[in-house]
Amino acid sequence: MRPTRSAVPLAAVAAAVALLVSGCGGGDDGDGKSGKIDGAEDAGKKSPSAESSSPGKEDAPGDFRTSDIELPDDVKLVFDWDQPSDPDKAAALAGAADYMRAMDHGTVEQDPKDPVLAKHVVPLQTAQKAAVKKVKADVKGGYTVTGTERFSHERIGDVVDGRLIEVSFCMNQKDAFSKEVKTGKVLRTEESEGDYLRLSLVMQKPDEAGQTWRARSFVFKGEGKKKCTG
């Protein structure tokens, strides 16, 4: 037996959000258009992120390896991604990483209205709905997070309408645990296929320079052990 991944699986949250969106008239992204964007059907068909940045640029803006989001020492998110050379793609990838950090931050703070989380989502879109639903479920269950989540196999789409980029990636939760807030007890279960997820985010460019790219759409593309461990 081993510690389990997050008590409220992202896959379940994504499925619930998908039903919610389809039940509300389905797919309108607020612009009077379909929620799909050109190039967002399957980011896996796009080229992988470009060559790694040169040494000495780890702290450059739009670097997913840096973040001002503070998490407890026992919560680690490891991004096995390459740094894109294109500045927009780099910024979108950094925004995607911070969205995942911010979701954990909301659970750690036990606050679905966590200001850190709110900063990294586009209001009233599926990325916000998924994150808030996940945090609410964790709070209701009395769970926080501990352990390591690992992200890999990133694919980055092209810029659409000058402001949207899809980022898809694998999420490995086999070393991510649930912990009871009141007791500190770490829950345990057996490793499963559900520990490996394939996710997709559509990231939206900020209106003003210097602001973060925010997550707009959240799509669960399925369990992905074969895709995420090769």
VOKE-129842 format. One line per 8 residues: number of its first residue (from 1); their letters; for each residue x, y, z of N, C-alpha, C, O. Coordinates in steps of 0.05 Angstrom, whole numbers, plus 5000, padded with zeros to 4 digits. Example, Ala and Ser with C-alpha at 12.3 -4.5 7.8 and 13.67 -1.06 7.14 Angstrom:
1	as	5264/4886/5156/5246/4910/5156/5264/4934/5156/5285/4934/5169  5257/4955/5142/5273/4979/5143/5258/5001/5157/5268/5023/5161
REM end
This chain:
1	mrptrsav	5017/4976/5000/5000/5000/5000/5018/5025/5000/5040/5024/5011  5008/5046/4988/5024/5071/4987/5005/5094/4990/4981/5092/4985  5016/5118/4996/4998/5142/4998/4984/5147/4971/4996/5142/4950  4960/5156/4972/4944/5160/4948/4949/5188/4936/4960/5206/4948  4940/5190/4910/4940/5216/4898/4918/5233/4911/4905/5224/4930  4913/5257/4900/4894/5275/4911/4867/5262/4916/4858/5246/4899  4854/5268/4938/4830/5254/4947/4807/5258/4926/4791/5240/4923  4806/5281/4914/4786/5286/4894/4800/5287/4867/4812/5307/4859
9	plaavaaa	4799/5265/4851/4814/5263/4826/4806/5285/4807/4783/5292/4804  4826/5296/4793/4821/5316/4773/4803/5305/4750/4787/5320/4739  4806/5280/4745/4790/5268/4723/4760/5270/4730/4744/5276/4712  4753/5265/4755/4725/5266/4763/4715/5295/4761/4693/5300/4753  4732/5313/4770/4725/5342/4769/4720/5351/4740/4701/5364/4734  4739/5343/4722/4737/5351/4694/4712/5340/4681/4698/5354/4666  4704/5315/4688/4680/5303/4676/4656/5319/4686/4637/5323/4671  4656/5326/4712/4633/5341/4723/4630/5368/4710/4608/5377/4704
17	vallvsgc	4653/5381/4706/4653/5408/4693/4643/5406/4665/4628/5423/4655  4652/5385/4650/4643/5381/4623/4613/5378/4621/4600/5389/4603  4601/5363/4640/4572/5360/4640/4558/5386/4646/4537/5392/4635  4570/5402/4665/4559/5427/4672/4558/5446/4648/4538/5460/4643  4580/5447/4633/4582/5465/4610/4562/5456/4589/4549/5473/4577  4561/5430/4583/4543/5421/4562/4514/5425/4569/4497/5431/4552  4509/5424/4595/4481/5428/4605/4473/5457/4604/4449/5463/4605  4492/5475/4601/4486/5503/4601/4485/5514/4573/4487/5539/4569
25	gggddgdg	4483/5498/4553/4481/5508/4526/4506/5504/4510/4507/5510/4486  4526/5493/4523/4547/5479/4510/4567/5495/4493/4560/5501/4470  4590/5500/4503/4612/5508/4486/4615/5537/4479/4635/5544/4467  4596/5554/4486/4600/5582/4480/4620/5593/4500/4617/5591/4524  4642/5605/4489/4664/5614/4506/4661/5643/4515/4679/5655/4526  4637/5654/4511/4633/5682/4520/4637/5702/4498/4632/5725/4501  4648/5692/4475/4653/5710/4452/4633/5706/4430/4635/5717/4408  4612/5689/4436/4592/5683/4416/4602/5663/4395/4590/5660/4374
33	ksgkidga	4624/5649/4401/4635/5630/4383/4636/5603/4398/4631/5601/4422  4643/5582/4382/4646/5556/4395/4669/5557/4414/4688/5573/4411  4668/5541/4436/4689/5540/4455/4715/5529/4444/4736/5532/4456  4714/5516/4420/4739/5505/4408/4754/5528/4394/4742/5547/4384  4780/5526/4393/4796/5545/4378/4812/5529/4358/4818/5506/4362  4819/5542/4336/4835/5530/4315/4861/5521/4328/4874/5536/4342  4869/5496/4323/4894/5486/4334/4890/5474/4361/4910/5465/4373  4866/5474/4373/4862/5464/4400/4847/5437/4400/4840/5428/4421
41	edagkksp	4844/5425/4377/4831/5399/4376/4848/5378/4391/4837/5361/4405  4874/5379/4386/4892/5361/4399/4920/5372/4399/4933/5371/4378  4928/5383/4421/4954/5396/4421/4976/5376/4417/4999/5384/4410  4971/5351/4420/4991/5331/4415/4999/5330/4386/5020/5318/4380  4983/5341/4368/4990/5342/4340/5010/5364/4334/5021/5366/4312  5013/5382/4353/5031/5405/4349/5060/5396/4355/5064/5375/4367  5078/5413/4348/5106/5407/4354/5111/5410/4383/5098/5426/4397  5129/5394/4394/5137/5398/4422/5148/5426/4426/5155/5439/4407
49	saessspg	5149/5434/4452/5160/5460/4457/5189/5461/4447/5202/5441/4445  5197/5485/4440/5222/5489/4426/5246/5484/4444/5243/5475/4467  5270/5488/4433/5295/5482/4447/5296/5496/4474/5284/5517/4478  5311/5484/4492/5314/5495/4519/5327/5522/4518/5343/5528/4500  5321/5539/4538/5334/5565/4539/5363/5562/4546/5372/5542/4557  5379/5582/4539/5407/5581/4544/5413/5584/4573/5396/5596/4587  5436/5575/4583/5443/5578/4611/5442/5607/4620/5448/5625/4604  5434/5611/4645/5434/5638/4655/5408/5653/4652/5405/5675/4660
57	kedapgdf	5388/5640/4638/5362/5653/4633/5340/5640/4649/5316/5644/4643  5347/5624/4670/5326/5610/4685/5306/5629/4698/5283/5621/4703  5315/5653/4704/5298/5672/4718/5284/5692/4699/5273/5712/4708  5286/5687/4673/5274/5705/4653/5243/5703/4656/5232/5683/4664  5229/5725/4649/5200/5725/4649/5189/5703/4631/5201/5697/4610  5167/5691/4639/5155/5670/4623/5170/5643/4626/5171/5628/4607  5182/5638/4649/5197/5614/4654/5181/5597/4674/5177/5605/4697  5172/5573/4665/5155/5556/4682/5170/5546/4706/5157/5537/4725
65	rtsdielp	5196/5548/4706/5212/5537/4729/5212/5557/4753/5222/5549/4774  5202/5581/4749/5202/5600/4770/5173/5608/4776/5156/5608/4758  5167/5615/4801/5140/5623/4808/5140/5637/4835/5157/5632/4852  5121/5656/4838/5118/5669/4864/5097/5656/4881/5090/5667/4902  5086/5634/4872/5066/5619/4887/5080/5602/4908/5096/5585/4901  5074/5607/4933/5087/5593/4955/5069/5569/4964/5046/5573/4970  5082/5546/4965/5068/5522/4975/5085/5510/4998/5108/5516/5000  5072/5494/5015/5087/5482/5037/5110/5465/5027/5110/5456/5004
73	ddvklvfd	5130/5461/5044/5153/5446/5036/5147/5417/5028/5162/5404/5013  5125/5406/5038/5118/5379/5032/5101/5376/5007/5091/5354/5000  5096/5398/4993/5082/5398/4967/5100/5407/4945/5110/5429/4945  5105/5389/4926/5124/5395/4905/5112/5389/4878/5099/5369/4874  5115/5408/4860/5107/5404/4832/5132/5405/4815/5146/5425/4814  5137/5384/4800/5161/5381/4784/5153/5382/4755/5137/5365/4746  5164/5401/4740/5157/5404/4712/5180/5395/4694/5200/5409/4691  5177/5372/4682/5198/5361/4665/5192/5370/4636/5187/5354/4618
81	wdqpsdpd	5193/5396/4633/5186/5409/4607/5211/5423/4596/5230/5430/4611  5211/5428/4570/5232/5444/4558/5222/5473/4556/5198/5478/4551  5240/5492/4559/5233/5520/4558/5231/5529/4529/5251/5527/4514  5208/5539/4520/5206/5548/4492/5222/5574/4487/5227/5590/4505  5231/5577/4462/5246/5601/4455/5226/5623/4447/5232/5647/4450  5202/5616/4437/5182/5636/4430/5171/5648/4456/5162/5634/4473  5172/5675/4458/5163/5688/4483/5134/5683/4491/5128/5679/4514  5116/5683/4471/5088/5678/4477/5084/5649/4487/5069/5645/4506
89	kaaalaga	5097/5630/4473/5094/5602/4482/5106/5598/4509/5096/5583/4526  5129/5611/4514/5141/5609/4541/5123/5620/4562/5120/5608/4584  5110/5643/4557/5093/5655/4577/5068/5638/4581/5058/5636/4604  5057/5626/4560/5034/5609/4562/5040/5584/4579/5025/5576/4595  5064/5573/4574/5072/5549/4589/5076/5556/4618/5069/5541/4636  5088/5579/4624/5092/5588/4651/5065/5592/4665/5061/5586/4688  5045/5603/4650/5019/5607/4661/5005/5581/4667/4991/5578/4687  5009/5561/4650/4997/5534/4655/5009/5522/4680/4994/5510/4696
97	adymramd	5035/5524/4683/5048/5514/4708/5037/5527/4733/5031/5514/4753  5033/5553/4731/5023/5568/4754/4994/5562/4760/4985/5563/4783  4978/5555/4739/4951/5547/4744/4950/5521/4761/4934/5519/4779  4968/5502/4754/4968/5477/4770/4978/5483/4798/4968/5471/4817  4998/5500/4801/5007/5508/4828/4985/5521/4844/4980/5516/4867  4970/5539/4830/4949/5555/4843/4926/5537/4853/4914/5542/4873  4920/5516/4837/4899/5497/4845/4907/5484/4872/4890/5481/4890  4932/5475/4874/4941/5463/4899/4941/5484/4922/4935/5478/4945
105	hgtveqdp	4948/5509/4914/4949/5530/4934/4921/5534/4946/4918/5538/4971  4900/5533/4930/4873/5536/4939/4866/5514/4959/4852/5519/4979  4874/5489/4953/4869/5467/4971/4884/5470/4997/4873/5466/5019  4909/5478/4995/4925/5482/5019/4913/5503/5037/4912/5501/5062  4903/5525/5025/4891/5547/5040/4862/5540/5048/4850/5555/5063  4851/5518/5037/4824/5510/5042/4804/5533/5035/4786/5539/5050  4809/5545/5011/4794/5568/5003/4788/5568/4973/4806/5574/4957  4763/5561/4965/4756/5561/4937/4758/5589/4924/4760/5591/4900
113	kdpvlakh	4757/5610/4941/4760/5637/4932/4788/5648/4936/4792/5673/4936  4807/5631/4938/4835/5638/4943/4844/5659/4922/4842/5654/4898  4853/5682/4931/4862/5703/4912/4884/5694/4893/4886/5703/4870  4902/5677/4903/4923/5666/4885/4911/5650/4863/4920/5653/4840  4892/5634/4868/4878/5618/4848/4863/5637/4828/4865/5633/4804  4849/5656/4839/4833/5675/4823/4851/5690/4803/4842/5697/4781  4876/5695/4811/4894/5710/4794/4902/5695/4769/4909/5707/4748  4899/5669/4769/4910/5652/4747/4888/5639/4730/4893/5621/4715
121	vvplqtaq	4863/5649/4733/4841/5638/4717/4826/5661/4704/4824/5683/4715  4814/5655/4681/4795/5674/4668/4768/5669/4681/4758/5647/4681  4756/5690/4692/4730/5686/4706/4709/5674/4688/4706/5680/4665  4693/5656/4700/4669/5644/4688/4675/5625/4666/4657/5616/4651  4700/5617/4663/4707/5597/4643/4713/5570/4656/4714/5568/4680  4717/5549/4640/4718/5522/4651/4743/5518/4668/4742/5501/4687  4765/5531/4663/4789/5528/4680/4783/5538/4708/4792/5525/4728  4768/5559/4711/4760/5569/4738/4741/5549/4750/4744/5542/4774
129	kaavkkvk	4721/5540/4735/4701/5522/4746/4714/5496/4756/4706/5486/4777  4733/5485/4740/4746/5461/4748/4762/5464/4774/4760/5448/4792  4777/5486/4775/4794/5491/4798/4777/5495/4823/4783/5484/4845  4757/5512/4821/4740/5518/4844/4725/5493/4854/4723/5488/4878  4715/5477/4835/4701/5452/4842/4720/5433/4856/4712/5420/4876  4745/5431/4846/4765/5414/4859/4771/5423/4888/4771/5406/4906  4775/5448/4892/4782/5459/4918/4758/5455/4937/4761/5447/4960  4734/5462/4927/4710/5458/4944/4707/5430/4953/4700/5425/4977
137	advkggyt	4712/5411/4935/4709/5383/4943/4730/5375/4963/4724/5360/4982  4755/5385/4960/4775/5379/4980/4768/5390/5007/4771/5377/5028  4758/5415/5007/4750/5428/5032/4728/5413/5046/4728/5408/5070  4708/5405/5030/4685/5390/5041/4694/5364/5053/4684/5355/5074  4714/5351/5040/4724/5325/5050/4743/5328/5073/4750/5308/5086  4753/5352/5077/4773/5357/5098/4801/5348/5091/4816/5340/5108  4807/5350/5064/4833/5341/5055/4850/5364/5045/4841/5384/5035  4876/5361/5050/4896/5378/5037/4914/5360/5020/4909/5336/5018
145	vtgterfs	4936/5371/5009/4953/5355/4992/4981/5354/5004/4990/5372/5019  4996/5333/4997/5024/5330/5004/5037/5312/4983/5023/5296/4970  5063/5313/4981/5077/5296/4962/5085/5311/4936/5086/5335/4936  5090/5295/4915/5101/5306/4890/5083/5300/4866/5074/5277/4863  5077/5320/4851/5063/5317/4825/5083/5323/4803/5098/5343/4805  5084/5306/4783/5104/5310/4762/5090/5314/4735/5070/5301/4729  5100/5334/4720/5087/5341/4694/5107/5337/4672/5131/5344/4675  5098/5326/4650/5116/5319/4628/5101/5319/4601/5078/5325/4600
153	herigdvv	5116/5312/4580/5104/5308/4553/5087/5332/4544/5064/5329/4535  5098/5356/4547/5083/5380/4540/5081/5383/4510/5100/5376/4495  5059/5394/4501/5055/5402/4473/5043/5430/4473/5024/5435/4488  5053/5447/4455/5043/5474/4455/5033/5481/4427/5047/5478/4407  5008/5490/4426/4997/5498/4400/5007/5525/4391/5023/5538/4404  4997/5533/4368/5004/5559/4357/4985/5581/4369/4964/5575/4379  4994/5605/4367/4978/5628/4377/4953/5631/4359/4956/5632/4335  4930/5633/4371/4905/5636/4357/4893/5663/4364/4891/5670/4388
161	dgrlievs	4885/5679/4344/4873/5705/4348/4891/5724/4364/4882/5743/4377  4917/5718/4364/4936/5735/4377/4936/5733/4408/4950/5749/4421  4919/5715/4419/4917/5715/4448/4911/5688/4461/4911/5687/4486  4908/5667/4446/4901/5641/4457/4922/5620/4448/4929/5619/4425  4931/5604/4467/4949/5582/4461/4941/5558/4477/4935/5560/4501  4939/5535/4464/4933/5510/4479/4958/5497/4488/4978/5494/4473  4958/5488/4513/4981/5474/4525/4969/5447/4535/4952/5447/4552  4980/5425/4525/4971/5399/4536/4996/5385/4549/5018/5391/4541
169	fcmnqkda	4991/5368/4568/5013/5356/4583/5003/5332/4598/4979/5328/4602  5022/5316/4608/5016/5293/4625/5020/5301/4654/5038/5318/4661  5004/5290/4672/5006/5295/4700/5008/5268/4714/4991/5251/4711  5030/5264/4729/5035/5239/4743/5031/5244/4773/5046/5259/4785  5010/5232/4784/5003/5236/4812/5009/5212/4830/4999/5210/4852  5026/5194/4820/5031/5169/4836/5045/5175/4863/5043/5159/4881  5059/5197/4864/5072/5205/4889/5058/5229/4903/5070/5241/4921  5034/5235/4895/5018/5256/4907/4998/5244/4927/4984/5225/4919
177	fskevktg	4998/5254/4951/4982/5242/4972/4959/5260/4981/4961/5284/4978  4939/5248/4993/4919/5263/5007/4924/5262/5037/4933/5242/5047  4920/5284/5050/4925/5286/5079/4901/5299/5093/4891/5320/5084  4891/5286/5114/4869/5297/5129/4878/5323/5143/4899/5323/5157  4863/5344/5140/4871/5370/5152/4871/5368/5182/4890/5378/5195  4851/5356/5194/4849/5355/5224/4869/5337/5237/4880/5345/5258  4875/5315/5225/4892/5295/5238/4920/5294/5227/4939/5284/5240  4924/5303/5202/4950/5301/5189/4955/5273/5178/4977/5267/5168
185	kvlrtees	4935/5255/5180/4938/5228/5170/4939/5228/5140/4923/5240/5126  4959/5213/5129/4961/5210/5100/4946/5185/5092/4950/5163/5102  4928/5188/5072/4911/5166/5063/4928/5148/5044/4946/5158/5031  4921/5123/5043/4936/5104/5027/4918/5087/5009/4896/5080/5017  4929/5081/4986/4914/5063/4967/4935/5051/4948/4959/5058/4950  4926/5034/4930/4944/5023/4911/4947/5041/4886/4928/5055/4879  4970/5039/4873/4974/5055/4849/4954/5045/4828/4948/5021/4826  4945/5064/4811/4925/5057/4790/4931/5072/4765/4947/5091/4764
193	egdylrls	4917/5065/4744/4919/5079/4718/4911/5108/4721/4921/5126/4707  4893/5113/4740/4883/5140/4745/4904/5159/4756/4899/5183/4758  4928/5149/4763/4949/5166/4772/4962/5182/4749/4976/5202/4754  4957/5173/4725/4969/5186/4701/4947/5198/4684/4930/5185/4673  4948/5225/4682/4927/5239/4668/4939/5255/4644/4962/5263/4645  4923/5259/4624/4930/5276/4602/4910/5300/4603/4886/5296/4600  4921/5324/4606/4904/5348/4609/4911/5368/4587/4932/5367/4575  4892/5386/4583/4896/5407/4563/4884/5433/4574/4862/5434/4585
201	lvmqkpde	4900/5455/4572/4891/5481/4580/4893/5500/4556/4912/5499/4540  4873/5517/4553/4876/5540/4534/4883/5564/4551/4868/5572/4568  4906/5575/4545/4916/5598/4560/4910/5624/4545/4912/5625/4521  4903/5644/4560/4896/5670/4549/4916/5691/4556/4924/5695/4579  4924/5705/4535/4944/5727/4539/4933/5750/4554/4909/5757/4550  4948/5762/4572/4938/5785/4587/4934/5810/4570/4947/5812/4549  4917/5828/4578/4913/5853/4564/4936/5872/4567/4941/5889/4549  4950/5870/4589/4972/5888/4595/4998/5873/4598/4999/5851/4609
209	agqtwrar	5020/5885/4588/5046/5872/4590/5054/5869/4619/5048/5885/4636  5068/5847/4624/5077/5842/4651/5058/5825/4668/5066/5816/4690  5034/5822/4659/5015/5805/4673/5017/5776/4664/5029/5770/4644  5006/5758/4681/5009/5730/4675/4988/5720/4654/4966/5731/4653  4995/5701/4638/4976/5687/4622/4958/5671/4640/4968/5657/4659  4932/5671/4636/4913/5657/4653/4900/5634/4639/4897/5634/4614  4892/5614/4654/4879/5590/4643/4850/5597/4637/4835/5608/4654  4842/5590/4613/4814/5596/4604/4798/5570/4603/4777/5568/4616
217	sfvfkgeg	4807/5550/4588/4793/5525/4585/4809/5502/4597/4833/5502/4595  4795/5484/4610/4807/5460/4622/4793/5436/4610/4769/5433/4610  4809/5418/4599/4799/5394/4586/4814/5370/4596/4839/5369/4595  4800/5350/4606/4812/5324/4614/4811/5306/4589/4790/5300/4579  4835/5298/4579/4836/5283/4555/4838/5253/4560/4840/5237/4541  4837/5245/4585/4837/5217/4592/4860/5208/4608/4880/5222/4612  4858/5183/4619/4880/5171/4633/4902/5166/4612/4896/5157/4590  4926/5170/4621/4948/5170/4600/4973/5156/4608/4995/5166/4602
225	kkkctg	4972/5133/4622/4996/5120/4630/5015/5113/4607/5039/5117/4608  5003/5103/4585/5019/5096/4562/5032/5120/4549/5055/5120/4541  5016/5142/4548/5026/5166/4536/5045/5181/4554/5062/5196/4544  5042/5177/4580/5057/5194/4599/5082/5180/4611/5096/5192/4626  5086/5155/4604/5109/5141/4615/5129/5132/4594/5149/5119/4600  5123/5138/4568/5141/5130/4547/5163/5149/4542/5180/5145/4524
REM end
